[in-house]
Amino acid sequence: MKRFIPRLAGLLLFLSAAPSVWACPECRVQVNSGVYSQNFTGTLLVMLLPIIVLALVGVGIYEKGS
């Protein structure tokens, strides 16, 4: 387990920097126009919703254990 977390972090770092993850120049324009539109606030909230739910579950479990 001691080696698992550093290896996982290294893998995630490698995958985030890999060129295959980047969008092509034509697709990048479409992605940016889809994300940064008039509905940016709604899109941002939808993207953050899983993190918020997981945080609330974690706080609930932590408070129950205290």
Secondary structure, 3 states (H helix, E strand, C coil): CCCHHHHHHHHHHHHHHCHHHCCCHHHHHHHHHHHCCCCHHHHHHHHHHHHHHHHHHHHHHHHHHC
